[in-house]
Amino acid sequence: MALSQALTKLIDKFYVSPVSKFCSRDFFRYGVCGATNMVLDALWYFVIYHFVIKARYIDLVFVTISPHISSLVIVFPITFFTGFLLNRFVAFHATEQASGKQLKRYALSVVGSIIINYVCMKLFVEHFNIWPTPSKLLTTIVTVAYSYVAAKYFTFRKPKSNATKQE
């Protein structure tokens, strides 16, 4: 896939000192892919909210969905798949697992991230009495650490070599 190789080369051009002293190349690629997906998420949300939903409530007869939630529901699958593709082909490109299996694992890790976000915010704000914004920052740190470990060792883990299997 030529696009993924070009993106990887572009990202690697920025993997220089002092960044290279503090994190691995995989973690750096993962961070860039995550930040890119976050920016895409914000841009898609803005476009969907203002130009598709047009800040209107959506009446589904049995429930009315607010414009910010309906925009979130529309944007989530888009950034879910862009995040998966960036991770599969750029951040963790040296994997040979079937994409369907990885997609299922990625979905599980995303569910885990959502649960961690919820639990951490409840704990930090309601039990530790930390203000919401610092709580969100702490939660983001915990979630990023979890999602990186889940991606590297679960979703996109590299298969063991034949030498390792025989031992």
C-alpha positions in Angstrom: 0.0 0.0 0.0 1.9 3.1 -1.3 -0.1 5.6 0.7 0.7 4.0 4.0 4.4 3.8 3.2 4.4 7.5 2.2 2.6 8.4 5.5 5.0 6.3 7.5 8.0 8.0 5.8 6.5 11.4 6.4 5.9 10.7 10.1 9.4 9.2 10.5 11.0 12.4 9.2 9.8 14.1 12.5 11.1 11.3 14.7 14.2 13.2 15.6 16.0 14.2 18.8 14.7 15.1 21.4 11.6 13.1 20.7 13.5 9.9 19.7 15.2 9.9 23.2 11.8 9.8 25.0 9.7 7.4 23.0 10.0 4.5 20.6 9.3 4.9 16.9 6.1 2.8 17.3 4.8 4.9 20.1 5.6 8.1 18.1 3.8 6.8 15.0 0.9 5.7 17.2 0.8 9.2 18.7 0.8 11.0 15.4 -1.9 8.7 14.0 -4.0 9.2 17.1 -3.6 13.0 17.0 -4.4 13.0 13.3 -7.6 11.0 13.9 -8.5 13.3 16.8 -8.2 16.3 14.4 -10.2 14.5 11.7 -12.9 13.7 14.4 -13.2 17.4 15.3 -13.4 18.5 11.7 -16.0 15.8 10.8 -18.0 16.8 13.9 -18.0 20.4 12.9 -19.1 19.7 9.3 -21.8 17.2 10.3 -23.1 19.4 13.1 -23.3 22.6 11.1 -23.9 21.4 7.6 -25.7 18.1 7.8 -27.6 18.1 11.0 -27.7 21.9 10.9 -28.0 22.1 14.7 -31.5 20.6 14.6 -33.0 18.0 16.9 -33.8 14.7 15.2 -37.2 13.3 16.0 -37.3 9.5 15.7 -40.9 9.3 17.1 -39.9 7.2 20.1 -37.0 9.4 21.0 -35.7 12.9 20.1 -31.9 13.1 19.6 -30.1 16.4 20.3 -28.0 17.8 17.5 -24.7 17.3 19.4 -25.5 13.6 20.1 -26.7 12.8 16.6 -23.5 14.4 15.2 -21.5 12.3 17.5 -23.4 9.1 16.4 -22.7 9.9 12.7 -19.0 10.9 13.3 -18.1 7.9 15.5 -18.1 5.2 12.8 -16.0 7.5 10.5 -13.3 8.1 13.0 -13.5 4.5 14.2 -12.5 3.2 10.8 -9.9 6.0 10.1 -8.3 5.2 13.4 -8.3 1.5 12.6 -6.8 2.0 9.2 -4.1 4.5 10.4 -3.1 2.0 13.2 -3.2 -1.0 10.9 -1.3 0.4 8.0 0.9 3.2 9.6 1.5 2.8 13.3 1.6 -1.0 13.4 2.1 -1.9 9.8 4.3 -4.9 10.3 1.5 -7.2 11.2 0.2 -10.2 9.2 -3.1 -10.9 11.0 -6.3 -10.9 9.1 -7.9 -7.4 9.0 -11.3 -8.8 10.1 -9.8 -10.3 13.2 -8.0 -7.1 13.9 -11.1 -5.0 13.4 -12.9 -7.1 16.0 -10.0 -6.7 18.4 -9.9 -2.9 17.7 -13.6 -2.7 18.4 -13.0 -4.4 21.8 -10.2 -2.0 22.6 -12.4 1.0 21.7 -15.1 -0.3 24.0 -12.4 -0.7 26.7 -11.4 2.9 26.1 -15.0 4.1 26.5 -15.3 2.2 29.7 -12.0 3.6 31.0 -13.1 7.1 30.1 -16.3 6.7 32.0 -14.8 5.1 35.1 -11.9 7.5 35.4 -14.1 10.6 35.0 -16.5 9.2 37.7 -13.6 8.4 40.0 -11.6 11.6 39.5 -14.5 14.0 39.6 -17.0 12.4 42.0 -14.8 10.5 44.4 -11.4 12.3 44.3 -13.1 15.8 43.9 -10.8 16.8 41.1 -12.1 19.5 38.8 -13.5 18.2 35.5 -10.9 19.6 33.1 -7.9 18.3 35.0 -9.8 15.0 35.4 -10.3 14.8 31.7 -6.6 15.4 31.1 -5.7 12.6 33.6 -8.3 10.3 32.0 -6.8 11.0 28.6 -3.4 9.9 29.8 -4.8 6.7 31.3 -6.8 6.0 28.2 -3.9 6.6 25.8 -1.6 4.3 27.8 -4.3 1.6 27.8 -5.1 2.0 24.1 -1.4 1.9 23.1 -0.8 -1.3 25.1 -4.0 -2.8 23.7 -3.0 -2.0 20.2 0.6 -3.1 20.4 0.0 -6.4 22.4 -3.6 -7.3 21.4 -5.1 -5.7 18.3 -2.0 -5.4 16.1 0.5 -7.7 17.8 3.2 -9.1 15.6 3.1 -12.9 15.2 5.8 -14.9 16.9 8.6 -16.0 14.6 9.1 -19.7 13.9 12.2 -19.7 16.0 10.3 -18.5 19.0 7.4 -21.0 18.4 9.9 -24.0 18.4 11.4 -23.1 21.7 
